[in-house]
């Protein structure tokens, strides 16, 4: 069936596989994971063998990547996860996933802007002696990211690559120096002992690990920006997953070993309520032990400045991924043509995403309770995890009933098994996270944390409801959701050179 809408072709096929790997890796900036997710996992999970938890989480996400990238070679669509779910489980569930992914990306952006604002406010006092209000810092972040998001991906890729290299240097230095600190007997090897996997709440620790890796899925949104996507998209996803797993596991090992290997003390205090929102403080303490009290402030400022830049890079990637998902929905005629990449006046419509993120970030900062940023980050990660669970199930069904031959190593059987493993792990993390979310985090401002889980459910129901409306009013549109694109019968000529 020929399509009658098309995106401009001027932005297709410009990126190499290694460039897409940079984009996918920056969607969950390694330094941000090391500075926020890992201390949070220690604080709330209390698992000594935290490096092994991150290895297991990384393996599960790599299984998901194997399943969804193999399926994406047949279903080439810029919509990402929702297109694959539509192909395997039907367009109604696919649109539910689309709504969840969009809400989750928006929540992630709000969380990133809040982290940016809080970090920049602290740096402004130290560097220029100005107490920059958090709300103003958040707006600065939104404007900066919005401007960078307007730059073509093939040009901003060099900025993303530089930021990734800077983070790698910081993490390698920090981890190596931390592992060189004097330790008690057994501290060096205890974090690598499987016997310590259940020393705390393995489920909570796995939730932090899996949600920290979220971002591999963004490689699907850029499938039309890459040369030979059938080969380069899978390679980019695997490379990004390996980088993220290695960096996270190594950093978790360094932090755990350097803090007596018991995942407690400064990293995971027993009194969670008294340390809410200060999970990164232990890393400042560790820096002081590494370089000494005199040099510690300057080193900490350098790391925090790099963290601010990493947050900007991560937010830029998410903005571009959201733009491509909206464009995919427009290609499927679920959204108006103005959402297409490069469409005239598209910036007016897409300005709603940074506007909503700015409002959310300012609201989070205004509460004065940093736990909201952590809530949003974890809840958004859970939303994507749920979408990955459905995508893995979709890929499993796809390979079981497909009559196409798989010529890659392992055949369709390996991909079906990978999809099953990923579905079990991500499904467990999603359900466990939703059930335990309210007990893990103390209610900030008296507001129950289950509201964030309800937001995910509401988004999914909204997407499925819209699918029901399309079935009643425009069944042909619903039937075409997520299908691979052929040459269009009619080009609406909405594309502009240099689509973002």
PEZI-V929588 format. One record per residue. N is the residue number from 0. RES is the residue in three letters. SS is DSSP state (helix for helix, strand for strand, loop for the rest). OMEGA is omega in radians with two decimals (NA if undefined). NEAR is the number of other ideal C-beta (glycine too) atoms within 8 Angstrom. Layout:
N	RES	SS	OMEGA	NEAR
N	RES	SS	OMEGA	NEAR
This chain:
0	UNK	loop	-3.12	5
1	UNK	loop	3.13	7
2	UNK	loop	3.13	11
3	UNK	loop	2.99	7
4	UNK	loop	3.08	12
5	UNK	loop	2.97	11
6	UNK	loop	3.06	14
7	UNK	loop	-3.09	13
8	UNK	helix	-3.02	7
9	UNK	helix	-3.08	9
10	UNK	helix	-3.05	15
11	UNK	loop	2.95	7
12	UNK	loop	-3.11	7
13	UNK	loop	-3.06	8
14	UNK	strand	3.00	15
15	UNK	loop	-3.11	8
16	UNK	helix	-3.10	14
17	UNK	helix	3.09	8
18	UNK	helix	3.07	12
19	UNK	helix	3.09	16
20	UNK	helix	3.07	13
21	UNK	helix	3.13	12
22	UNK	helix	-3.11	17
23	UNK	helix	3.14	15
24	UNK	helix	-3.13	14
25	UNK	helix	3.09	16
26	UNK	loop	3.01	14
27	UNK	loop	-3.01	13
28	UNK	loop	-3.08	13
29	UNK	helix	-3.13	16
30	UNK	helix	3.10	13
31	UNK	helix	3.09	15
32	UNK	helix	-3.10	15
33	UNK	helix	-3.03	13
34	UNK	helix	-3.08	11
35	UNK	helix	-3.02	13
36	UNK	helix	-3.09	14
37	UNK	helix	3.05	17
38	UNK	helix	3.10	14
39	UNK	helix	3.11	12
40	UNK	helix	3.08	17
41	UNK	helix	-3.04	18
42	UNK	helix	-3.06	12
43	UNK	helix	-3.10	13
44	UNK	helix	3.12	16
45	UNK	loop	3.10	10
46	UNK	loop	-3.12	17
47	UNK	loop	-3.09	13
48	UNK	loop	-3.10	16
49	UNK	helix	3.10	18
50	UNK	helix	-3.14	13
51	UNK	helix	3.08	12
52	UNK	helix	3.14	17
53	UNK	helix	3.06	15
54	UNK	helix	3.13	10
55	UNK	helix	3.10	11
56	UNK	helix	3.12	15
57	UNK	helix	3.11	16
58	UNK	helix	3.12	9
59	UNK	helix	3.14	13
60	UNK	helix	3.07	15
61	UNK	helix	3.04	12
62	UNK	helix	3.10	14
63	UNK	helix	3.14	16
64	UNK	helix	3.11	13
65	UNK	helix	-3.12	13
66	UNK	helix	-3.00	18
67	UNK	helix	3.09	16
68	UNK	helix	3.08	14
69	UNK	helix	3.10	13
70	UNK	helix	-3.11	16
71	UNK	helix	3.08	15
72	UNK	loop	3.11	11
73	UNK	loop	-3.11	7
74	UNK	loop	-3.09	12
75	UNK	loop	-3.04	11
76	UNK	loop	-3.10	14
77	UNK	loop	-3.13	15
78	UNK	loop	3.10	15
79	UNK	loop	-3.00	16
80	UNK	helix	-3.04	16
81	UNK	helix	3.12	18
82	UNK	helix	3.13	16
83	UNK	helix	3.11	18
84	UNK	helix	3.11	16
85	UNK	helix	-3.13	15
86	UNK	helix	-3.07	12
87	UNK	helix	-3.05	13
88	UNK	helix	3.12	10
89	UNK	loop	-3.07	6
90	UNK	helix	3.13	11
91	UNK	helix	3.08	11
92	UNK	helix	3.11	12
93	UNK	helix	3.12	17
94	UNK	helix	3.02	17
95	UNK	helix	3.09	15
96	UNK	helix	3.12	16
97	UNK	helix	3.13	15
98	UNK	helix	3.13	13
99	UNK	helix	-3.12	16
100	UNK	helix	3.14	16
101	UNK	helix	3.12	12
102	UNK	helix	-3.13	13
103	UNK	helix	3.08	15
104	UNK	helix	3.12	14
105	UNK	helix	3.08	14
106	UNK	helix	3.10	16
107	UNK	helix	3.12	14
108	UNK	helix	3.10	16
109	UNK	helix	3.13	14
110	UNK	helix	3.13	14
111	UNK	helix	3.13	15
112	UNK	helix	3.10	17
113	UNK	helix	3.08	16
114	UNK	helix	3.10	13
115	UNK	helix	-3.07	15
116	UNK	helix	-3.12	16
117	UNK	helix	-3.14	13
118	UNK	helix	-3.13	12
119	UNK	helix	3.11	13
120	UNK	helix	3.11	13
121	UNK	helix	3.14	9
122	UNK	helix	-3.11	12
123	UNK	helix	3.11	12
124	UNK	helix	-3.09	10
125	UNK	helix	-2.99	7
126	UNK	helix	-3.07	7
127	UNK	helix	3.08	4
128	UNK	loop	3.12	4
129	UNK	loop	3.11	6
130	UNK	loop	-3.08	6
131	UNK	loop	3.12	10
132	UNK	loop	-3.12	7
133	UNK	helix	3.14	11
134	UNK	helix	3.11	10
135	UNK	helix	3.12	8
136	UNK	helix	3.11	16
137	UNK	helix	3.12	16
138	UNK	helix	3.07	10
139	UNK	helix	3.12	10
140	UNK	helix	3.13	17
141	UNK	helix	-3.13	13
142	UNK	helix	-3.12	8
143	UNK	helix	-3.12	9
144	UNK	helix	3.14	14
145	UNK	helix	3.12	11
146	UNK	helix	3.13	8
147	UNK	helix	3.13	11
148	UNK	helix	3.11	12
149	UNK	loop	3.13	7
150	UNK	loop	3.13	9
151	UNK	loop	-3.08	8
152	UNK	helix	-3.08	14
153	UNK	helix	3.09	9
154	UNK	helix	-3.14	7
155	UNK	helix	-3.12	11
156	UNK	helix	-3.13	12
157	UNK	helix	3.04	7
158	UNK	helix	3.13	9
159	UNK	helix	3.10	14
160	UNK	helix	3.09	10
161	UNK	helix	3.11	8
162	UNK	helix	3.12	14
163	UNK	helix	3.11	13
164	UNK	helix	3.12	8
165	UNK	helix	3.11	11
166	UNK	helix	3.14	13
167	UNK	helix	3.13	10
168	UNK	helix	3.14	8
169	UNK	helix	-3.08	12
170	UNK	helix	3.14	14
171	UNK	helix	3.12	8
172	UNK	helix	-3.08	8
173	UNK	helix	-3.07	14
174	UNK	helix	-3.13	12
175	UNK	helix	3.14	9
176	UNK	helix	3.13	10
177	UNK	helix	3.14	13
178	UNK	helix	3.11	11
179	UNK	loop	3.13	5
180	UNK	loop	3.08	9
181	UNK	loop	-3.10	2
182	UNK	loop	3.04	10
183	UNK	loop	3.12	6
184	UNK	loop	3.09	4
185	UNK	loop	-3.11	7
186	UNK	helix	-3.07	10
187	UNK	helix	-3.05	8
188	UNK	helix	-3.09	7
189	UNK	helix	-3.14	14
190	UNK	loop	-3.13	15
191	UNK	loop	-3.13	8
192	UNK	loop	3.14	9
193	UNK	helix	3.12	6
194	UNK	helix	-3.14	5
195	UNK	helix	-3.11	11
196	UNK	loop	-3.08	10
197	UNK	loop	3.09	6
198	UNK	loop	3.09	9
199	UNK	loop	3.10	12
200	UNK	loop	-3.13	9
201	UNK	helix	-3.12	11
202	UNK	helix	3.14	9
203	UNK	helix	3.12	13
204	UNK	helix	3.13	14
205	UNK	helix	3.07	15
206	UNK	helix	3.12	14
207	UNK	helix	-3.09	15
208	UNK	helix	-3.08	16
209	UNK	helix	-3.13	16
210	UNK	helix	3.09	17
211	UNK	helix	-3.11	16
212	UNK	loop	-3.10	15
213	UNK	loop	-3.08	15
214	UNK	loop	3.05	13
215	UNK	loop	-3.11	15
216	UNK	loop	-3.12	15
217	UNK	helix	3.12	14
218	UNK	helix	3.13	15
219	UNK	helix	-3.12	15
220	UNK	helix	-3.10	14
221	UNK	loop	-3.03	17
222	UNK	loop	-3.14	13
223	UNK	loop	3.12	12
224	UNK	loop	-2.96	12
225	UNK	strand	3.00	16
226	UNK	loop	-3.11	9
227	UNK	loop	-3.07	6
228	UNK	helix	-3.14	12
229	UNK	helix	3.12	8
230	UNK	helix	-2.98	8
231	UNK	helix	3.13	14
232	UNK	helix	3.08	18
233	UNK	helix	-3.13	14
234	UNK	helix	3.13	10
235	UNK	helix	3.13	16
236	UNK	helix	3.14	13
237	UNK	helix	-3.12	12
238	UNK	helix	3.11	13
239	UNK	helix	3.12	14
240	UNK	helix	3.12	14
241	UNK	helix	3.11	10
242	UNK	helix	-3.09	11
243	UNK	helix	3.14	17
244	UNK	helix	-3.13	16
245	UNK	helix	-3.12	8
246	UNK	helix	-3.10	13
247	UNK	helix	-3.13	18
248	UNK	helix	-3.13	13
249	UNK	helix	3.12	11
250	UNK	helix	3.10	14
251	UNK	helix	3.10	15
252	UNK	helix	-3.12	14
253	UNK	helix	-3.12	13
254	UNK	helix	-3.11	17
255	UNK	helix	-3.13	17
256	UNK	helix	-3.08	14
257	UNK	helix	3.11	11
258	UNK	loop	3.05	14
259	UNK	loop	3.01	8
260	UNK	loop	-3.11	14
261	UNK	loop	3.11	8
262	UNK	loop	3.10	15
263	UNK	loop	-3.09	11
264	UNK	loop	-3.07	9
265	UNK	loop	-3.07	8
266	UNK	loop	-3.10	12
267	UNK	loop	-3.14	12
268	UNK	loop	3.13	10
269	UNK	loop	-3.13	5
270	UNK	loop	-3.07	6
271	UNK	loop	-3.06	10
272	UNK	helix	-3.09	6
273	UNK	helix	-3.09	6
274	UNK	helix	-3.13	11
275	UNK	loop	3.10	12
276	UNK	loop	-3.11	9
277	UNK	loop	-3.08	7
278	UNK	loop	3.14	12
279	UNK	loop	-3.07	9
280	UNK	helix	-3.13	9
281	UNK	helix	-3.14	14
282	UNK	helix	3.01	10
283	UNK	helix	3.09	10
284	UNK	helix	-3.14	9
285	UNK	helix	3.08	13
286	UNK	helix	3.10	13
287	UNK	helix	3.10	10
288	UNK	helix	-3.07	7
289	UNK	helix	-3.01	11
290	UNK	helix	-3.11	8
291	UNK	loop	-3.05	7
292	UNK	helix	-3.09	5
293	UNK	helix	-3.11	4
294	UNK	helix	-3.04	8
295	UNK	helix	-3.12	12
296	UNK	helix	-3.13	7
297	UNK	helix	3.11	7
298	UNK	helix	3.13	11
299	UNK	helix	3.10	10
300	UNK	helix	3.13	11
301	UNK	helix	3.14	9
302	UNK	helix	-3.13	13
303	UNK	helix	3.08	11
304	UNK	helix	3.07	9
305	UNK	helix	3.11	12
306	UNK	helix	3.11	13
307	UNK	helix	3.13	12
308	UNK	helix	3.12	10
309	UNK	helix	3.10	16
310	UNK	helix	3.11	15
311	UNK	helix	3.13	14
312	UNK	helix	3.12	14
313	UNK	helix	-3.13	14
314	UNK	helix	3.11	14
315	UNK	helix	3.13	14
316	UNK	helix	-3.14	14
317	UNK	helix	3.08	14
318	UNK	helix	-3.12	14
319	UNK	helix	3.09	13
320	UNK	helix	3.09	14
321	UNK	helix	3.13	12
322	UNK	helix	-3.13	13
323	UNK	helix	3.08	15
324	UNK	helix	3.07	17
325	UNK	helix	3.11	12
326	UNK	helix	3.09	13
327	UNK	helix	3.09	15
328	UNK	helix	3.08	13
329	UNK	helix	3.07	16
330	UNK	helix	3.11	15
331	UNK	loop	3.13	12
332	UNK	loop	3.03	9
333	UNK	loop	3.07	11
334	UNK	loop	3.13	7
335	UNK	loop	-3.13	5
336	UNK	helix	-3.11	9
337	UNK	helix	3.12	12
338	UNK	helix	3.12	13
339	UNK	loop	3.08	15
340	UNK	loop	3.10	13
341	UNK	loop	3.14	15
342	UNK	loop	3.11	13
343	UNK	loop	3.13	6
344	UNK	loop	3.13	7
345	UNK	helix	-3.10	12
346	UNK	helix	3.11	7
347	UNK	helix	3.14	7
348	UNK	helix	-3.08	9
349	UNK	helix	3.06	10
350	UNK	helix	3.12	9
351	UNK	helix	-3.13	7
352	UNK	helix	3.09	12
353	UNK	helix	3.12	13
354	UNK	helix	3.10	8
355	UNK	helix	3.12	9
356	UNK	helix	3.11	13
357	UNK	helix	3.12	12
358	UNK	helix	3.13	8
359	UNK	helix	-3.12	14
360	UNK	helix	3.12	16
361	UNK	helix	3.12	11
362	UNK	helix	3.12	8
363	UNK	helix	-3.13	13
364	UNK	helix	-3.07	14
365	UNK	helix	3.14	8
366	UNK	helix	-3.10	9
367	UNK	loop	-3.11	4
368	UNK	loop	-3.06	9
369	UNK	loop	-3.13	10
370	UNK	helix	3.13	11
371	UNK	helix	3.13	11
372	UNK	helix	3.11	14
373	UNK	helix	3.06	14
374	UNK	helix	-3.07	12
375	UNK	helix	3.13	16
376	UNK	helix	-3.12	15
377	UNK	helix	3.14	14
378	UNK	helix	3.09	15
379	UNK	helix	3.07	17
380	UNK	helix	3.10	14
381	UNK	helix	3.09	17
382	UNK	helix	3.11	15
383	UNK	helix	3.10	15
384	UNK	helix	3.07	15
385	UNK	helix	3.09	12
386	UNK	helix	3.10	16
387	UNK	helix	3.10	16
388	UNK	helix	3.12	13
389	UNK	helix	3.10	13
390	UNK	helix	3.13	17
391	UNK	helix	3.06	17
392	UNK	helix	3.11	12
393	UNK	helix	3.13	14
394	UNK	helix	3.11	17
395	UNK	helix	3.12	14
396	UNK	helix	-3.11	10
397	UNK	helix	-3.09	12
398	UNK	helix	3.13	15
399	UNK	helix	-3.09	7
400	UNK	helix	-3.12	6
401	UNK	loop	3.10	7
402	UNK	loop	3.11	3
403	UNK	loop	3.11	6
404	UNK	loop	3.09	4
405	UNK	loop	-3.06	10
406	UNK	loop	-3.12	3
407	UNK	loop	-3.11	6
408	UNK	loop	3.10	4
409	UNK	loop	3.11	7
410	UNK	helix	-3.11	8
411	UNK	helix	-3.13	10
412	UNK	helix	3.13	7
413	UNK	helix	-3.13	10
414	UNK	helix	3.07	16
415	UNK	helix	3.11	13
416	UNK	helix	3.11	8
417	UNK	helix	3.11	12
418	UNK	helix	3.14	16
419	UNK	helix	3.13	10
420	UNK	helix	-3.14	10
421	UNK	helix	3.14	16
422	UNK	helix	-3.14	12
423	UNK	helix	-3.06	8
424	UNK	helix	-3.12	14
425	UNK	helix	3.08	16
426	UNK	helix	3.10	9
427	UNK	helix	-3.12	10
428	UNK	helix	-3.12	14
429	UNK	helix	-3.10	12
430	UNK	helix	-3.14	8
431	UNK	helix	-3.13	11
432	UNK	helix	3.14	13
433	UNK	helix	-3.11	11
434	UNK	helix	-3.07	6
435	UNK	helix	-3.06	11
436	UNK	helix	-3.07	15
437	UNK	helix	-3.13	9
438	UNK	helix	3.14	4
439	UNK	helix	-3.10	8
440	UNK	loop	3.02	12
441	UNK	loop	-3.12	7
442	UNK	loop	-3.14	9
443	UNK	helix	3.11	13
444	UNK	helix	3.14	6
445	UNK	helix	-3.12	4
446	UNK	loop	-3.10	7
447	UNK	loop	-3.08	6
448	UNK	loop	3.11	13
449	UNK	helix	3.10	9
450	UNK	helix	3.13	8
451	UNK	helix	3.05	12
452	UNK	helix	3.11	12
453	UNK	helix	3.12	8
454	UNK	helix	3.11	11
455	UNK	helix	3.13	16
456	UNK	helix	3.13	8
457	UNK	helix	3.11	8
458	UNK	helix	-3.13	14
459	UNK	helix	3.13	12
460	UNK	helix	3.13	9
461	UNK	helix	3.12	10
462	UNK	helix	3.13	14
463	UNK	helix	3.11	12
464	UNK	helix	3.11	8
465	UNK	helix	3.07	11
466	UNK	helix	3.11	15
467	UNK	helix	3.10	9
468	UNK	helix	3.11	8
469	UNK	helix	3.13	13
470	UNK	helix	-3.11	9
471	UNK	helix	-3.01	6
472	UNK	helix	-3.06	6
473	UNK	loop	-3.05	7
474	UNK	helix	3.14	9
475	UNK	helix	3.11	6
476	UNK	helix	3.14	11
477	UNK	helix	-3.12	12
478	UNK	helix	-3.10	7
479	UNK	loop	-3.09	11
480	UNK	loop	3.04	15
481	UNK	loop	-3.12	15
482	UNK	loop	3.10	11
483	UNK	loop	-3.06	7
484	UNK	loop	2.99	9
485	UNK	loop	3.10	7
486	UNK	loop	-3.07	4
487	UNK	loop	3.09	11
488	UNK	loop	-3.13	6
489	UNK	loop	3.08	6
490	UNK	loop	-3.11	5
491	UNK	loop	3.08	8
492	UNK	loop	3.12	4
493	UNK	loop	-3.06	11
494	UNK	loop	3.05	14
495	UNK	loop	3.10	9
496	UNK	loop	3.10	7
497	UNK	loop	3.11	8
498	UNK	loop	-3.06	11
499	UNK	loop	NA	12
